[in-house]
């Protein structure tokens, strides 16, 4: 991080306590309500597969992997297509798509027609819509708030994400226990409907982005690869790309295995499982609130490296979970440490990625990042599902924890920060 950046952020030390405007408030509210619905339905499809369809670890892993992989593949052409379109209508359309897809699950369940194939199909649709919404939302956020407010905005999103994760999983698993396995899917679907209403309420005009160099009616094959080209040619984004993709892959690959281990082999109740992964998210709230202060005090590079290293040190502990209160406490402690480090790392990383990406390629870059991450999660989830079928869930979780210890070597240890003339001109304007 440059000296000028540190000084500039120091002058803005009070920005975290400022309002970012009514339009950002509506965007933040839409993010919060859809985030709460998503976390309320924490691992809903896995729980439905386990509790209603009596699926085993391999089927649960296939469900998670297939939805991610096919959804990511479907989303590949959406990035360049969305780049030069207004972002708010896209976000509303993706919310409505997710609402319709998710509502088909309780409808089929009520009629006694719900099957494994439908869960796969819905997970594909939701996965593709997630990628498109996230990419469009990142581009819209950069246009909505001032450059110096990006870290504050991302910090608020991060804090909100962990807040709803504290509240959502325990409430969701309790609702499943009282009202049945598809209850939280309905709530998740309704949350997307409310999110769409909130995004429409933002109001104001949004100019159509202009395509540079290529007629708007044509989509060149190379446009599909532009996001990856930018990431892999950037000296600091490239190592962050490989690091974050691998970390998320290792964390998510073990998620269905932990569900099977805790809910099946170890006999934890659904509410205990939700508590084990909901309560530690207080650490994410703490970390996200500390992120800006840490950047102002020691600089962005040091914060990224320290948080990136520390978050790799926790996952191995999940291999030692046992039945009873001791095992539940162990999961909570491990998850608290991991999530606190993620709460610091994520908003700083997200802000840096936006700052280092030119305005006319944000959607393609974020789409490429999300597609790669989800494909990696899908492949690794499938591999870990097969591994668990051979060695058992505990051994597979242990291997993921050991590999996590190697991920700090992929962090950007040298401080290389190129500048983008186009964005610099935008900031000066």
C-alpha positions in Angstrom: 0.0 0.0 0.0 1.4 3.4 -1.0 2.3 6.1 1.6 -0.2 8.5 -0.1 -3.0 5.9 0.4 -2.2 5.6 4.1 -2.2 9.3 4.5 -5.4 9.7 2.6 -7.2 7.1 4.7 -5.9 8.7 7.8 -7.5 12.0 6.8 -10.8 10.0 6.3 -10.7 8.5 9.8 -14.2 9.5 10.5 -15.7 8.1 7.3 -16.9 4.9 9.1 -19.3 6.9 11.2 -20.8 8.8 8.2 -23.9 8.0 6.2 -23.2 6.9 2.7 -26.5 8.2 1.4 -30.1 7.0 0.9 -29.3 5.0 -2.2 -26.6 3.0 -0.5 -29.0 2.5 2.4 -31.5 0.8 0.2 -28.8 -1.4 -1.4 -27.5 -2.3 2.1 -31.0 -3.1 3.3 -31.6 -5.3 0.2 -28.3 -7.1 0.9 -29.2 -7.6 4.6 -32.6 -9.1 3.9 -31.5 -11.5 1.2 -28.4 -12.4 3.3 -30.6 -13.2 6.3 -32.8 -15.4 4.1 -29.8 -17.2 2.7 -28.3 -17.8 6.2 -31.7 -18.9 7.5 -31.6 -21.6 4.9 -28.1 -22.5 5.9 -27.2 -25.8 4.2 -31.0 -26.2 3.5 -30.6 -28.5 0.5 -28.1 -30.7 2.3 -30.4 -31.0 5.3 -33.4 -31.7 3.0 -31.3 -34.4 1.2 -30.2 -35.9 4.5 -33.5 -35.7 6.5 -36.1 -36.0 3.8 -34.4 -38.0 1.0 -32.1 -40.0 3.3 -29.0 -39.2 1.2 -25.5 -40.3 2.2 -22.2 -38.3 2.2 -21.6 -39.0 -1.5 -25.0 -37.8 -2.7 -24.8 -34.7 -0.5 -21.4 -33.9 -1.9 -22.7 -34.5 -5.5 -25.6 -32.1 -4.8 -23.3 -29.4 -3.6 -20.7 -29.9 -6.4 -23.1 -30.2 -9.3 -25.1 -27.1 -8.5 -21.9 -25.1 -8.2 -20.2 -26.5 -11.3 -23.1 -26.3 -13.8 -24.3 -23.0 -12.3 -20.8 -21.6 -12.8 -20.6 -22.9 -16.4 -23.9 -21.3 -17.2 -22.7 -18.0 -15.8 -19.5 -17.8 -17.9 -21.1 -15.9 -20.8 -23.2 -13.7 -18.5 -20.1 -11.6 -17.4 -19.3 -10.0 -20.7 -23.1 -9.8 -21.5 -23.7 -7.9 -18.3 -20.7 -5.7 -18.5 -22.3 -3.1 -20.8 -25.8 -3.2 -19.4 -27.4 -1.3 -16.5 -26.7 -3.2 -13.3 -29.9 -2.6 -11.2 -32.3 -4.3 -13.6 -30.0 -7.3 -13.8 -29.9 -7.5 -10.0 -33.7 -7.3 -9.8 -34.0 -10.0 -12.5 -31.6 -12.3 -10.7 -33.5 -11.9 -7.4 -36.8 -12.8 -9.1 -35.1 -15.8 -10.8 -33.9 -17.1 -7.5 -37.3 -16.5 -5.9 -39.1 -18.6 -8.6 -36.6 -21.4 -8.5 -36.6 -21.8 -4.8 -40.4 -21.7 -4.5 -40.6 -24.8 -6.7 -39.0 -26.8 -3.9 -41.7 -26.4 -1.3 -44.4 -26.7 -4.0 -43.0 -30.1 -5.1 -42.5 -31.2 -1.5 -46.2 -30.4 -0.6 -47.3 -32.5 -3.6 -45.0 -35.4 -2.6 -43.0 -35.0 -5.9 -39.7 -33.6 -4.5 -36.7 -35.6 -5.7 -32.9 -35.4 -5.8 -33.0 -34.3 -9.5 -35.1 -31.2 -8.7 -32.7 -30.2 -5.9 -29.9 -30.4 -8.5 -31.7 -28.3 -11.0 -32.7 -25.6 -8.5 -29.2 -25.4 -7.2 -27.8 -24.9 -10.7 -30.3 -22.0 -11.4 -29.6 -20.3 -8.0 -25.8 -20.8 -8.5 -25.8 -19.0 -11.9 -28.1 -16.2 -10.6 -25.8 -15.8 -7.6 -22.7 -15.2 -9.7 -24.5 -12.7 -12.0 -26.0 -10.8 -9.1 -22.7 -10.6 -7.2 -20.8 -9.4 -10.3 -23.4 -6.8 -11.2 -23.6 -5.7 -7.5 -19.9 -5.1 -7.2 -19.9 -2.9 -10.3 -22.9 -1.0 -9.1 -21.3 -0.5 -5.7 -18.2 1.0 -7.2 -20.4 3.5 -9.2 -22.6 4.3 -6.3 -20.1 5.3 -3.6 -17.0 7.5 -3.7 -13.6 5.7 -4.0 -12.6 6.7 -0.5 -15.8 5.1 0.9 -15.4 1.7 -0.7 -13.7 0.1 2.3 -16.4 1.5 4.6 -19.1 0.1 2.4 -17.5 -3.3 2.0 -16.9 -3.3 5.8 -20.6 -2.8 6.4 -21.5 -5.5 4.0 -19.1 -7.9 5.7 -20.4 -7.0 9.1 -23.9 -7.5 7.9 -23.0 -10.9 6.4 -21.7 -12.2 9.7 -24.5 -10.7 11.7 -27.1 -12.5 9.7 -25.0 -15.6 9.9 -25.1 -15.4 13.7 -28.8 -15.2 13.7 -29.8 -17.2 10.6 -28.5 -20.8 11.1 -29.7 -21.3 14.6 -33.1 -19.9 13.7 -33.2 -21.9 10.5 -32.3 -25.2 12.0 -34.8 -24.6 14.8 -37.5 -23.9 12.2 -36.6 -27.1 10.3 -37.0 -29.0 13.6 -40.4 -27.5 14.4 -42.0 -27.0 10.9 -40.2 -29.3 8.5 -37.2 -29.3 6.2 -38.5 -26.9 3.5 -39.6 -24.1 5.8 -36.3 -22.2 5.4 -36.4 -22.5 1.6 -39.6 -20.6 1.6 -38.1 -17.9 3.8 -35.1 -17.7 1.5 -37.2 -17.3 -1.6 -39.3 -14.5 0.0 -36.1 -12.7 1.0 -35.1 -12.5 -2.6 -38.5 -11.0 -3.4 -37.9 -8.3 -0.7 -34.4 -7.7 -2.0 -35.7 -7.0 -5.5 -38.1 -4.5 -4.0 -35.3 -2.8 -2.1 -33.1 -2.5 -5.2 -36.0 -1.0 -7.2 -36.5 1.5 -4.4 -33.0 2.9 -4.8 -34.3 5.0 -7.6 -32.3 7.5 -9.6 -31.0 7.1 -13.1 -28.3 4.7 -14.1 -26.6 5.4 -17.4 -26.0 2.5 -19.8 -22.3 1.7 -19.9 -20.7 2.2 -23.2 -18.8 -0.6 -24.9 -15.3 0.4 -26.0 -13.9 -0.9 -29.2 -16.6 -3.5 -30.0 -20.1 -2.9 -31.3 -22.7 -3.5 -28.6 -24.5 -6.1 -30.6 -21.5 -8.4 -30.9 -19.9 -10.5 -28.3 -16.4 -11.7 -29.2 -15.1 -15.0 -27.9 -12.2 -13.2 -26.3 -14.6 -11.2 -24.2 -15.4 -14.4 -22.2 -11.7 -14.5 -21.1 -11.2 -10.8 -20.4 -11.8 -11.2 -16.6 -9.3 -14.0 -16.3 -6.8 -12.1 -18.5 -6.9 -9.1 -16.2 -6.6 -11.2 -13.0 -3.7 -13.3 -14.3 -1.7 -10.3 -15.7 -2.0 -8.3 -12.4 1.0 -8.9 -10.1 -1.0 -8.6 -6.9 -4.5 -9.9 -7.9 -3.0 -13.1 -9.4 -1.7 -14.5 -6.0 -4.8 -13.3 -4.2 -6.9 -15.1 -6.8 -5.2 -18.4 -6.3 -5.2 -18.0 -2.5 -8.8 -17.1 -2.1 -10.0 -19.7 -4.6 -8.1 -22.5 -2.8 -9.1 -21.3 0.7 -12.8 -21.2 -0.2 -12.6 -24.5 -2.0 -11.0 -26.2 1.1 -13.6 -24.7 3.5 -16.6 -25.5 1.4 -15.5 -29.0 0.3 -15.6 -30.1 4.0 -19.0 -28.4 4.7 -21.2 -31.3 3.6 -18.8 -33.7 5.3 -19.1 -31.9 8.6 -22.9 -32.0 8.2 -22.9 -35.7 7.8 -20.3 -36.2 10.6 -22.1 -34.0 13.1 -25.7 -34.8 12.3 -25.1 -38.5 11.5 -22.1 -40.2 13.0 -21.8 -38.0 16.1 -25.6 -37.5 16.8 -25.7 -33.8 17.1 -29.2 -32.3 16.9 -29.9 -29.8 14.0 -30.1 -26.9 16.5 -26.7 -27.8 17.8 -25.3 -27.9 14.3 -26.8 -24.5 13.6 -25.4 -23.1 16.8 -21.9 -24.4 16.1 -21.7 -22.5 12.9 -23.9 -19.5 13.8 -22.4 -18.3 17.1 -18.8 -18.1 15.9 -19.9 -15.5 13.3 -19.7 -12.9 16.0 -16.0 -13.1 15.2 -16.8 -12.0 11.6 -18.6 -8.9 13.0 -15.6 -8.1 15.2 -13.1 -8.6 12.4 -15.0 -6.5 9.8 -15.3 -3.6 12.3 -11.5 -3.8 13.0 -10.5 -4.0 9.3 -10.5 -0.3 8.5 -8.8 0.7 11.7 -6.1 -1.9 11.1 -5.5 -0.7 7.6 -5.1 2.9 8.9 -2.7 1.8 11.6 -0.4 -0.7 9.8 -1.3 -0.5 6.1 -3.3 -2.7 3.7 -0.5 -5.1 2.7 0.3 -6.1 6.3 -3.3 -6.6 7.1 -3.9 -8.8 4.1 -0.8 -10.9 4.9 -1.5 -11.3 8.6 -5.2 -12.1 8.3 -4.4 -14.4 5.3 -1.9 -16.4 7.3 -3.9 -16.6 10.5 -7.1 -17.8 8.8 -5.2 -20.8 7.6 -4.3 -22.1 11.1 -7.8 -23.2 12.3 -9.4 -25.7 10.0 -7.4 -28.7 11.0 -9.0 -28.6 14.5 -12.3 -29.7 13.0 -10.9 -33.2 12.4 -10.9 -33.7 16.2 -14.5 -33.0 17.0 -16.2 -35.6 19.3 -19.7 -36.2 20.5 -21.1 -34.1 23.4 -20.5 -30.7 24.7 -16.8 -30.8 24.3 -17.0 -31.5 20.6 -19.6 -28.6 20.2 -17.3 -26.2 22.1 -14.3 -27.3 19.9 -16.2 -26.5 16.7 -17.3 -23.1 18.0 -13.8 -22.1 19.0 -12.2 -23.3 15.7 -14.9 -21.5 13.7 -14.6 -18.3 15.8 -10.9 -18.1 15.1 -11.3 -18.8 11.4 -14.2 -16.4 10.9 -12.6 -13.5 12.8 -9.6 -13.6 10.5 -11.9 -13.8 7.5 -13.9 -10.8 8.8 -10.7 -8.8 8.7 -9.4 -10.1 5.4 -12.5 -10.1 3.2 -13.5 -6.3 3.1 -9.9 -5.3 2.7 -9.4 -7.8 -0.2 -12.8 -6.9 -1.8 -12.0 -3.2 -1.7 -8.5 -3.7 -3.2 -9.9 -5.8 -6.0 -12.4 -3.1 -7.0 -9.7 -0.4 -6.8 -7.4 -2.4 -9.0 -10.0 -3.2 -11.7 -10.9 -0.7 -14.4 -14.5 0.4 -14.5 -15.2 -1.2 -17.9 -14.1 -4.7 -16.8 -15.4 -5.0 -13.3 -18.3 -7.4 -14.1 -16.1 -9.7 -16.2 -13.4 -9.7 -13.5 -15.8 -10.5 -10.7 -17.6 -13.0 -12.8 -14.4 -14.8 -13.7 -13.4 -14.8 -10.0 -16.8 -16.2 -8.9 -16.9 -18.8 -11.7 -13.4 -20.1 -10.9 -14.2 -20.1 -7.2 -17.4 -22.0 -7.6 -16.0 -24.5 -10.1 -13.1 -25.1 -7.7 -15.5 -25.6 -4.8 -17.5 -28.0 -7.0 -14.6 -30.1 -8.0 -13.1 -30.2 -4.6 -16.4 -31.0 -3.0 -16.8 -33.9 -5.4 -13.3 -35.1 -4.7 -13.7 -34.8 -0.9 -17.1 -36.6 -1.1 -15.4 -39.5 -2.9 -12.5 -39.4 -0.4 -14.9 -39.5 2.5 -16.6 -42.5 1.1 -13.3 -44.3 1.2 -11.6 -43.0 4.3 -14.5 -41.5 6.3 -15.5 -37.9 6.8 -13.0 -37.3 9.6 -9.9 -38.2 7.6 -11.1 -36.1 4.6 -11.6 -33.1 6.9 -8.1 -33.6 8.3 -6.5 -33.6 4.9 -8.3 -30.4 4.0 -7.0 -28.8 7.2 -3.4 -29.8 6.4 -3.7 -28.4 2.9 -5.1 -25.2 4.3 -1.8 -24.6 6.2 -0.1 -24.3 2.8 -2.3 -21.5 1.4 -0.3 -18.6 2.9 2.4 -19.3 0.4 0.0 -18.1 -2.3 -0.4 -14.7 -0.8 1.1 -11.6 -2.5 4.2 -11.2 -0.2 5.7 -8.4 -2.3 3.9 -5.1 -2.4 3.2 -4.6 -6.1 0.4 -2.2 -6.8 0.0 -0.9 -10.4 -2.3 2.0 -11.1 -5.0 2.2 -13.7 -5.1 5.5 -15.6 -8.8 5.2 -16.4 -9.8 4.8 -12.8 -7.4 7.6 -11.7 -9.0 9.9 -14.2 -12.5 8.9 -12.9 -11.4 9.7 -9.3 -10.0 13.1 -10.3 -13.2 13.9 -12.2 
